[in-house]
Amino acid sequence: MNGKILRRLMIFLSLLALVVVALPAPSVADSAASINYDVTAALNQLYASSPAAKKMGSMATGILVFPNIVKGGLIIGGQFGDGALRVGGKTKGFYRSVAASYGLQAGIQKFGYALFFLSDDDLKYLKSSGGWEIGVGPSVVIVDEGMARSFTTTTARSGVYAFFFNQKGLMAGLGIQGSKITEIHPGK
């Protein structure tokens, strides 16, 4: 019995290694221009695929976009990615999202997410917190496909709304609860 379990574990780890090679991780040394390019492309794709996100974008006082989050783990896991804050269509800062987790998990995936800030107070909290841990501070509403279909501009008045996009890989579940978002200063 131990031989079968070991063989399956080795097959799984081999497949996981292949996926890791196939999904490029964001570079710590990404430039501001590179992050901006990825954020613009991600927002355009999100708006094209989700009318609710496009509506939300027109209402938001700020949009924080992380186009390339990489999440991986085998019992202990983590996720990482860089993004930019857009206010009035212009980049007003760069941020990093990092999270760690433990428990029954195995695999790797790549995804993006955008946080739409609907009030000035929530946006001020991001800027003044020195590192915002999601789940502490402004409430975050995850907009899934079902909610996106019934979304109207009258149902959303304040708070922060999160949209996920570009999900690829072999890992169950997406989440940002406990993610720490801090401002960064990438090179040119």
Summary of the structure (lengths in Angstrom):
residues: 188
radius of gyration: 17.6
end to end distance: 55.4
largest distance: 60.6
contacts: 554
relative contact order: 0.21
helix: 34%
strand: 40%
